[in-house]
Amino acid sequence: MATYKGKTEDGLGKMLGAGWWEKGKKIVGKVLGSFETENGTCYQISLAEPIEFAGQKDVKLVAVGALKGFHAALSAAGLGSLLEDDRLLLECTGKTETTKGNPMVNFSLEVSRGE
């Protein structure tokens, strides 16, 4: 009999929230899927090159989304969403102050889709 084990946090990846991003930081990877949160759609991404996250090195599975700037970049690219197997390059281009008290993270997004 085979036994399989898994943990939620290992399956979703590390959430790259607004605090992680700063101008010039970028990720390159492949979309594995999506999931919903109370703040919107997030995408699970397998990175081409590992990153350091919260003191943990060699992180290769991350989640991105639920950030207004990310969804604005998606819209500007003519996409309503990412699809499984999309390849993406996502780079922070800076932050814009808002009246909400938290700055919006701005992104440059390039998506390759095998259509």
N, C-alpha and C positions, 0 to 999 in steps of 0.2 A: 504494500500500500504506500502510495506517495503522500508526503505531507508538504503543505505549502504554508508559508507564513509571510505576513506583510504588515506594515504600519502605514497609517494614513499619511503621516508626514514624509515618508519615503516615497509614496506613490504620487504625491502632488508636486514635490520639489519645494525649494526655498522660494518664498514669495518676495519678489523684488519690488518692494513698496517705494513710495516717493523718497523716503529718507536714504535709500541706497544709491539713488541716481545722482550724479553730478556731471557737469559739462565734460564731454569727452569720453565718458564711460559708455561702452557698447557691448552688445552680445550678438553672436552669430549662432544660429541653430536651426533645428527642424521642429515644427509643431507636431506634438504627439496627440493632442486633443484639447478639449476645453471643459470648463466647469463653471457653474454659476455661484456667485457669492451675493451677499446682501448689497454690495456696491456695484455689481455688474459682472460681465463675463471676463474670465481669466483664461489664459492659455498656458498649457504645460509645454515646455520647450526643452529639448535635449540639445545641449550646447556643443558646438564644434570644439571649443577650447574651454577647459574648466576655469572657474572664477573663484575668488575668495569671498566668502559671505559670513559675516558675524563671527570672524575668527576661524571658521572652518575652511580648509583649503580643498582644492580639487572638487568643487561642487559642479556637477555636470547636468543636473536636472533642476530647472527653475520654473516658476510661474510668473507671468506678467499679465497685467490688465487692470481693470477697475481704476485706471488713472485717466482723467479727462484728457490730458495731453496725448496719451497713447491712442485713445479712441479718436481724437481729432486727427492724428497722423494717419490712422486707418482710413478715415473718411476722405482726407486730402488725397490719398492714394487711389481713391475710387473703390474702396473695399468696405463692405459692411461688417465683415468679420474675417478671421483667418480660418483656414481649413487644415485638416489633418494632412501632413506631409508638405505643407508650405515651408519654404526655406526663408529665413528672414535675417536681416541685418537691422538692428535697432540701436540707435545712438542718441544719447542725451545731448541736446544742443544748448541747454541752459534751463533757467527757471524764470517764470513770470510771477510777480507779486499779484495777489488777488485780494478781494475784499473779505474773503472767508477766513483770513488769518494764516492760511497755508499756501505757499507758492505752488503754482502749477508747473509740473515738469514738462518741458518741451522736447519733442523727439523728431529725429529724421528716421524714416522707415523705408526699407526696400524689401519687397516680397517677391520671391520667384515661385511660380506655380506651374507645375507640369501639366498643362491643359492640352 
